[in-house]
Amino acid sequence: MGSDKSFDTLLNKYNILLAQTRDLKEQLKNSQEKNQQLLSKFDVVEKNVRELCEDILAKDPKEMKLGIEYSWDKIELLELIRKSKSAFHVYISARKDILERMADLCEERGNQIESLKLQIQKLLEEPTARTLTMEELEKRCNEVKEKEEMMTKLSPKMQEKVASGKIELIETEANDPVINEEMDVVVDAEDMEDELIRKKLMSSSIPGTDHRRTFQAAKSKRKERANKYALEDYDDTLKQLSDEDKMLIRIIGTKGYSLYSDIYTEISKEMPEITNGKTRSSLKFLVGCQILQEEKVKVKTTVSFFYFSIKGSRIFEILFQEKPIMSMAEKLIAEHDNLVHGYGIFLTAEILKENERFRNVNIWNRKHPLKIREGMSYIPDIICTTLDGKQMYIEYECGNHTQTNFNGKCNKMLNFTNTLNFIVPNRKGEEIINSQVRKWIDNKGIEALNYVKYV
């Protein structure tokens, strides 16, 4: 009996352990299935995150080295994300600077356009305006503009007198005795002093009296107050600039040159004695002062682009009392995302322009995208117009697109052409593009592309 009881006890324990083991196996199986689902989701997320990071890194000139095949797949995901975040911040900062300058230019041009519209409207209301030549019309526009600016500086009381014809606004030479006598008759001394100091009325007609000295003192104080902040920020830098430095700043700001060869050619015209070494030294100094930004681009050979930083734009305004125009480098970045891609497109276009088949070669197409449907458009890198008016779309490729993005670009091109034209900078780029085209064909299906020609 004792043996039977011990056996039953052991048997029960065995059954309990067996049941627990089976339960644990079931739990393990469920956990493995859940883990597999999570791993599948993680693989999808990792794939998309890597593609996003690669798209961002492709906009970084330091990552886009032509002729070198990158293996971003070998980089750990967290390291790839870190590199992408850094590249993204630099990219956004550069775009922000350019957009701010473009916004300032647009605002300035908008004000000029509105002013010209008003001037033209007023002139067209006069019957004599229709018989004026272009030179006379331009002269009349300038007169109207100057009169409007002068009116805004007068007090309401003086504006009423001008409007009623009691006072006429005229240009005079400094210290004109006749005008001085008329001013004394029309405006009493106290009113004239107040208006001259507060509104800067006809400074050139004020004689060398206490009125003029008071006026000039007030004018100097206003100008000093207006420039105080700028001078406090940049006074040390301005003191370090030589005549050559200032000339380089003026050339870049007024001509928009970015390439060293263009800058040196222009400064040599104005300062023949300047040497190549002195010019390079001045440019390096301006880069060191953070007035200019330098970016090196390797296409066949390495070339340097120079363009203003925000500090450089402000210093140009202080020196020359106007805003700098957009440089070649900034235009290429705004149009083609980065200088490596943009300069490659620029050089390709220069070669294509020599071809007699084309009457026009355009690389500035972002403002006029080809619409596919609502929310989707295609912007070719280069549009060539042949002599008979037909258009050819060309893509300049460095082999830095992900396969997904490349497929999307090819699909967009199919909406407008059955010939896909690609230009690459070197043999390595050709191999990459050939491989991507083959994968795109496999993805699309060869039967669906029988009418497509790849060049």
C-alpha positions as CSV (number, residue, x, y, z in Angstrom):
1,M,0.0,0.0,0.0
2,G,2.8,2.4,0.9
3,S,4.4,1.8,-2.5
4,D,1.2,2.4,-4.4
5,K,0.7,5.6,-2.5
6,S,4.2,6.9,-3.3
7,F,3.7,5.9,-7.0
8,D,0.4,7.8,-7.2
9,T,2.0,10.9,-5.6
10,L,4.9,10.8,-8.1
11,L,2.4,10.2,-11.0
12,N,0.4,13.3,-9.9
13,K,3.6,15.4,-9.7
14,Y,4.6,14.2,-13.2
15,N,1.2,15.1,-14.6
16,I,1.4,18.5,-13.1
17,L,4.9,19.1,-14.4
18,L,3.8,17.8,-17.8
19,A,0.9,20.2,-17.9
20,Q,3.1,23.2,-16.8
21,T,5.6,22.2,-19.5
22,R,3.0,22.1,-22.2
23,D,1.6,25.5,-21.0
24,L,5.1,27.0,-21.1
25,K,5.6,25.6,-24.6
26,E,2.4,27.2,-25.7
27,Q,3.3,30.5,-24.2
28,L,6.8,30.3,-25.8
29,K,5.1,29.6,-29.2
30,N,2.8,32.6,-28.8
31,S,5.7,34.8,-27.7
32,Q,7.8,33.7,-30.7
33,E,4.9,34.5,-33.1
34,K,4.5,37.9,-31.5
35,N,8.2,38.5,-31.6
36,Q,8.2,37.5,-35.3
37,Q,5.4,40.0,-36.0
38,L,7.3,42.7,-34.1
39,L,10.5,41.8,-36.0
40,S,8.6,42.1,-39.3
41,K,7.3,45.5,-38.4
42,F,10.7,46.6,-37.2
43,D,12.2,45.5,-40.5
44,V,9.7,47.6,-42.4
45,V,10.3,50.6,-40.1
46,E,14.1,50.2,-40.3
47,K,13.8,50.0,-44.1
48,N,11.8,53.2,-44.3
49,V,13.9,55.0,-41.8
50,R,17.1,54.1,-43.7
51,E,15.5,55.3,-47.0
52,L,14.5,58.6,-45.3
53,C,18.1,59.0,-43.9
54,E,19.6,58.2,-47.3
55,D,17.4,60.8,-48.9
56,I,18.6,63.4,-46.4
57,L,22.2,62.5,-46.6
58,A,22.0,62.7,-50.4
59,K,21.5,66.5,-50.0
60,D,24.7,66.8,-48.0
61,P,27.6,67.8,-50.3
62,K,30.1,66.1,-47.9
63,E,28.3,62.8,-48.4
64,M,27.9,63.1,-52.2
65,K,31.4,62.4,-53.5
66,L,31.2,61.6,-57.1
67,G,32.8,58.4,-58.2
68,I,32.7,56.8,-54.7
69,E,30.1,54.3,-53.9
70,Y,28.7,54.7,-50.5
71,S,27.6,51.8,-48.3
72,W,25.2,53.4,-45.9
73,D,23.7,49.9,-45.3
74,K,26.8,49.0,-43.3
75,I,26.2,51.8,-40.9
76,E,24.3,51.1,-37.7
77,L,20.8,52.6,-37.7
78,L,21.4,54.9,-34.7
79,E,24.6,56.2,-36.3
80,L,22.8,56.7,-39.6
81,I,20.0,58.7,-37.8
82,R,22.6,60.8,-36.1
83,K,24.4,61.6,-39.3
84,S,21.1,62.4,-41.0
85,K,20.0,64.7,-38.2
86,S,23.2,66.7,-38.5
87,A,23.0,66.9,-42.3
88,F,19.3,67.9,-42.0
89,H,20.0,70.8,-39.6
90,V,22.8,72.1,-41.9
91,Y,20.6,71.8,-45.0
92,I,17.6,73.6,-43.3
93,S,19.9,76.3,-42.0
94,A,21.3,77.0,-45.5
95,R,17.8,77.0,-47.1
96,K,16.5,79.3,-44.4
97,D,19.2,81.8,-45.1
98,I,18.5,81.8,-48.8
99,L,14.7,82.0,-48.3
100,E,15.1,85.0,-45.9
101,R,17.2,86.8,-48.6
102,M,14.7,85.9,-51.3
103,A,11.9,87.2,-49.1
104,D,13.7,90.5,-48.6
105,L,14.4,90.8,-52.3
106,C,10.7,90.0,-53.2
107,E,9.5,92.6,-50.7
108,E,11.8,95.2,-52.1
109,R,10.9,94.4,-55.7
110,G,7.2,94.4,-54.8
111,N,7.5,97.9,-53.3
112,Q,9.3,99.1,-56.4
113,I,6.6,97.6,-58.7
114,E,3.8,99.2,-56.7
115,S,5.6,102.5,-56.8
116,L,6.1,102.3,-60.6
117,K,2.5,101.3,-61.1
118,L,1.3,104.4,-59.3
119,Q,3.7,106.6,-61.2
120,I,2.7,105.2,-64.6
121,Q,-1.0,105.5,-63.7
122,K,-0.6,109.2,-62.8
123,L,1.4,109.9,-65.9
124,L,-1.1,108.2,-68.2
125,E,-3.9,110.4,-66.8
126,E,-2.1,113.3,-68.4
127,P,-2.8,113.7,-72.1
128,T,0.8,114.8,-72.8
129,A,2.2,111.6,-71.4
130,R,1.1,109.7,-74.6
131,T,3.5,111.7,-76.7
132,L,6.5,111.4,-74.5
133,T,9.6,109.3,-75.5
134,M,10.8,106.5,-73.2
135,E,13.6,108.8,-71.9
136,E,11.2,111.6,-71.2
137,L,8.7,109.2,-69.6
138,E,11.4,107.8,-67.3
139,K,12.4,111.3,-66.3
140,R,8.8,112.2,-65.5
141,C,8.5,109.0,-63.4
142,N,11.5,110.0,-61.4
143,E,10.1,113.5,-60.9
144,V,6.8,112.1,-59.7
145,K,8.6,109.7,-57.3
146,E,10.8,112.4,-55.9
147,K,7.8,114.7,-55.3
148,E,5.8,111.9,-53.6
149,E,8.8,111.1,-51.3
150,M,9.2,114.8,-50.5
151,M,5.4,115.1,-49.7
152,T,5.6,112.2,-47.2
153,K,8.3,114.1,-45.2
154,L,6.2,117.3,-44.8
155,S,3.8,118.0,-42.0
156,P,0.1,118.0,-42.7
157,K,0.0,121.8,-42.6
158,M,2.8,122.0,-45.2
159,Q,1.2,119.3,-47.3
160,E,-2.0,121.4,-47.5
161,K,-0.1,124.4,-48.6
162,V,1.6,122.4,-51.3
163,A,-1.6,120.9,-52.5
164,S,-3.4,124.3,-52.6
165,G,-0.6,125.7,-54.7
166,K,0.6,128.2,-52.0
167,I,4.0,126.4,-52.0
168,E,5.7,124.7,-54.9
169,L,8.2,121.9,-54.4
170,I,11.3,122.6,-56.5
171,E,14.9,121.4,-56.7
172,T,17.4,124.1,-55.9
173,E,21.1,124.5,-55.6
174,A,22.6,125.0,-52.1
175,N,22.7,128.6,-50.9
176,D,20.5,129.9,-53.7
177,P,19.8,133.6,-52.5
178,V,16.6,133.9,-54.5
179,I,15.1,130.8,-53.1
180,N,16.3,131.7,-49.6
181,E,14.4,135.0,-49.8
182,E,11.2,133.2,-51.0
183,M,11.4,130.7,-48.2
184,D,11.7,133.5,-45.7
185,V,8.6,135.1,-47.1
186,V,6.5,131.9,-47.4
187,V,7.4,130.2,-44.1
188,D,8.1,132.1,-40.9
189,A,11.3,131.4,-39.1
190,E,9.9,129.3,-36.3
191,D,7.9,127.0,-38.6
192,M,10.7,126.5,-41.0
193,E,13.1,125.5,-38.2
194,D,10.7,122.9,-36.8
195,E,10.0,121.5,-40.3
196,L,13.6,121.4,-41.4
197,I,14.8,119.6,-38.3
198,R,11.9,117.2,-38.0
199,K,11.0,116.5,-41.7
200,K,14.3,117.3,-43.6
201,L,12.5,119.7,-46.0
202,M,14.7,120.8,-49.0
203,S,18.1,120.6,-47.2
204,S,19.9,121.7,-50.3
205,S,18.2,125.1,-50.2
206,I,19.0,126.0,-46.7
207,P,21.8,128.7,-46.4
208,G,24.7,128.4,-44.1
209,T,22.9,129.9,-41.0
210,D,21.9,128.6,-37.6
211,H,19.0,126.9,-39.3
212,R,21.3,124.8,-41.5
213,R,23.7,124.0,-38.7
214,T,20.8,122.8,-36.5
215,F,19.4,120.8,-39.4
216,Q,22.7,119.1,-40.2
217,A,23.2,118.2,-36.5
218,A,19.8,116.7,-36.2
219,K,20.3,114.7,-39.5
220,S,23.7,113.4,-38.2
221,K,22.1,112.3,-34.9
222,R,19.3,110.4,-36.7
223,K,21.8,108.7,-39.0
224,E,24.0,107.8,-36.1
225,R,21.1,106.3,-34.2
226,A,19.9,104.3,-37.2
227,N,23.3,102.7,-37.7
228,K,24.3,102.3,-34.0
229,Y,23.3,98.7,-33.6
230,A,24.9,97.6,-36.9
231,L,28.1,99.4,-36.1
232,E,28.2,97.9,-32.6
233,D,27.9,94.4,-34.1
234,Y,30.3,94.7,-37.0
235,D,32.6,97.7,-36.2
236,D,35.6,95.5,-35.4
237,T,35.2,93.5,-38.6
238,L,34.7,96.7,-40.8
239,K,38.0,98.1,-39.4
240,Q,39.9,95.0,-40.5
241,L,38.7,95.2,-44.2
242,S,41.3,96.4,-46.7
243,D,40.4,98.1,-50.0
244,E,40.8,94.7,-51.8
245,D,38.5,93.1,-49.3
246,K,35.8,95.7,-49.8
247,M,36.1,95.4,-53.6
248,L,35.7,91.6,-53.4
249,I,32.6,92.1,-51.2
250,R,31.2,94.7,-53.8
251,I,31.8,92.4,-56.8
252,I,30.2,89.4,-55.1
253,G,27.2,91.5,-53.9
254,T,26.6,93.3,-57.2
255,K,27.6,90.8,-59.8
256,G,26.5,87.6,-58.0
257,Y,29.7,85.8,-58.9
258,S,30.6,82.7,-56.8
259,L,33.3,80.9,-58.7
260,Y,36.9,82.0,-58.1
261,S,37.7,82.4,-61.8
262,D,34.8,84.8,-62.3
263,I,35.6,86.8,-59.2
264,Y,39.3,87.1,-60.2
265,T,38.5,88.1,-63.8
266,E,36.2,90.9,-62.6
267,I,38.6,92.3,-59.9
268,S,41.5,92.2,-62.4
269,K,39.5,94.6,-64.6
270,E,39.2,97.1,-61.8
271,M,42.5,96.5,-60.1
272,P,45.0,95.2,-62.7
273,E,47.9,95.2,-60.3
274,I,46.2,92.7,-57.9
275,T,47.8,89.2,-58.0
276,N,46.2,85.8,-58.0
277,G,47.7,85.1,-54.6
278,K,46.5,88.3,-53.1
279,T,43.0,87.6,-54.3
280,R,43.0,84.1,-52.8
281,S,44.4,85.5,-49.6
282,S,41.6,88.1,-49.4
283,L,38.9,85.5,-50.0
284,K,40.4,83.2,-47.3
285,F,40.4,86.2,-44.9
286,L,36.7,87.0,-45.7
287,V,35.9,83.3,-45.1
288,G,37.7,83.4,-41.8
289,C,35.8,86.5,-40.7
290,Q,32.5,84.6,-41.5
291,I,31.6,87.2,-44.2
292,L,31.8,84.6,-46.9
293,Q,31.0,80.9,-46.9
294,E,33.2,78.6,-49.0
295,E,32.0,75.3,-50.4
296,K,34.2,73.0,-52.4
297,V,32.7,70.9,-55.1
298,K,34.4,68.1,-57.0
299,V,33.3,67.6,-60.6
300,K,36.3,66.4,-62.6
301,T,38.4,69.0,-60.6
302,T,37.7,70.6,-57.3
303,V,36.3,74.1,-57.5
304,S,35.4,76.5,-54.7
305,F,32.2,78.5,-54.4
306,F,32.0,81.7,-52.4
307,Y,28.7,83.3,-51.2
308,F,27.6,85.6,-48.4
309,S,26.7,84.5,-44.9
310,I,24.0,86.4,-43.1
311,K,26.8,88.5,-41.5
312,G,28.3,89.1,-44.9
313,S,25.0,90.3,-46.4
314,R,24.6,92.8,-43.5
315,I,28.2,94.1,-44.0
316,F,27.5,94.6,-47.7
317,E,24.4,96.6,-46.8
318,I,26.4,98.8,-44.4
319,L,29.2,99.4,-46.9
320,F,27.0,100.1,-50.0
321,Q,23.6,101.0,-48.7
322,E,21.8,98.3,-50.7
323,K,21.0,94.6,-50.5
324,P,23.2,92.1,-52.3
325,I,21.8,90.1,-55.2
326,M,21.6,86.3,-55.0
327,S,24.8,84.7,-56.0
328,M,25.3,81.9,-58.5
329,A,25.9,79.4,-55.7
330,E,22.7,80.4,-53.9
331,K,20.6,80.1,-57.0
332,L,22.0,76.6,-57.7
333,I,21.2,75.5,-54.2
334,A,17.7,76.9,-54.3
335,E,17.0,75.3,-57.6
336,H,18.8,71.9,-57.3
337,D,19.1,71.4,-53.5
338,N,22.9,71.3,-53.3
339,L,25.9,72.6,-55.1
340,V,27.3,69.2,-56.2
341,H,24.1,68.4,-58.1
342,G,23.5,72.0,-59.2
343,Y,27.0,72.6,-60.6
344,G,27.0,69.3,-62.4
345,I,23.8,70.3,-64.1
346,F,25.2,73.8,-64.9
347,L,28.3,72.3,-66.6
348,T,26.2,69.9,-68.5
349,A,24.0,72.7,-69.7
350,E,27.0,74.7,-70.9
351,I,28.1,71.8,-73.0
352,L,24.6,71.3,-74.4
353,K,24.3,74.9,-75.4
354,E,27.2,74.4,-77.9
355,N,25.1,71.8,-79.7
356,E,23.5,73.4,-82.8
357,R,20.4,71.1,-82.4
358,F,19.1,73.1,-79.5
359,R,17.9,76.7,-79.6
360,N,17.4,76.9,-75.8
361,V,18.8,75.0,-72.8
362,N,17.1,75.7,-69.4
363,I,18.2,74.5,-66.0
364,W,15.9,76.9,-64.0
365,N,12.7,74.9,-64.1
366,R,11.5,74.8,-60.5
367,K,9.2,77.8,-61.0
368,H,7.4,76.0,-63.9
369,P,6.9,72.3,-62.9
370,L,5.2,69.9,-65.3
371,K,1.9,69.0,-63.6
372,I,1.0,65.3,-63.6
373,R,-2.1,65.6,-61.4
374,E,-3.2,67.5,-58.3
375,G,-0.4,67.4,-55.8
376,M,2.1,65.7,-58.1
377,S,4.5,67.3,-60.6
378,Y,7.7,66.6,-62.4
379,I,10.7,69.1,-62.5
380,P,13.3,68.1,-65.0
381,D,17.0,69.0,-64.3
382,I,17.4,70.2,-67.9
383,I,14.9,71.1,-70.6
384,C,16.3,71.4,-74.1
385,T,14.2,72.9,-76.9
386,T,15.1,71.8,-80.4
387,L,15.1,74.0,-83.5
388,D,11.6,72.6,-84.4
389,G,10.2,73.4,-81.0
390,K,10.3,69.9,-79.4
391,Q,11.4,69.5,-75.8
392,M,13.8,67.0,-74.5
393,Y,14.0,66.3,-70.8
394,I,17.4,65.3,-69.3
395,E,18.2,64.1,-65.8
396,Y,21.7,64.6,-64.3
397,E,22.3,61.6,-62.0
398,C,25.2,61.0,-59.5
399,G,23.9,57.6,-58.4
400,N,22.9,58.8,-54.9
401,H,19.2,58.2,-55.2
402,T,17.6,55.3,-53.4
403,Q,16.0,52.7,-55.7
404,T,12.5,53.8,-54.5
405,N,13.1,57.4,-55.4
406,F,14.7,56.5,-58.7
407,N,11.7,54.4,-59.6
408,G,9.4,57.4,-58.7
409,K,11.4,59.7,-60.9
410,C,11.3,57.3,-63.9
411,N,7.6,56.9,-63.5
412,K,7.1,60.7,-63.5
413,M,9.2,61.0,-66.7
414,L,7.0,58.5,-68.5
415,N,4.1,61.0,-68.2
416,F,5.9,63.4,-70.6
417,T,8.3,61.4,-72.7
418,N,9.0,57.9,-73.9
419,T,12.7,58.5,-74.0
420,L,14.5,58.6,-70.6
421,N,17.7,60.7,-70.9
422,F,20.3,60.4,-68.2
423,I,23.7,62.1,-68.0
424,V,26.2,60.9,-65.4
425,P,29.6,62.4,-64.4
426,N,31.7,59.3,-64.6
427,R,31.9,55.6,-65.4
428,K,31.0,54.6,-61.8
429,G,27.8,56.7,-62.0
430,E,27.0,55.0,-65.3
431,E,27.2,51.6,-63.7
432,I,24.9,52.6,-60.8
433,I,22.3,54.1,-63.1
434,N,22.3,51.1,-65.4
435,S,21.7,48.9,-62.4
436,Q,18.9,51.1,-61.1
437,V,17.3,51.2,-64.5
438,R,17.3,47.4,-64.8
439,K,15.7,47.1,-61.3
440,W,13.1,49.7,-62.3
441,I,12.3,47.7,-65.5
442,D,12.0,44.5,-63.4
443,N,9.7,46.3,-61.0
444,K,7.6,47.9,-63.8
445,G,7.4,44.8,-66.0
446,I,9.1,44.6,-69.4
447,E,5.8,44.3,-71.2
448,A,4.7,47.7,-69.9
449,L,7.8,49.4,-71.2
450,N,8.0,48.2,-74.8
451,Y,7.6,51.7,-76.1
452,V,10.2,53.3,-73.7
453,K,13.7,54.1,-74.9
454,Y,16.5,54.5,-72.3
455,V,19.5,56.7,-73.3
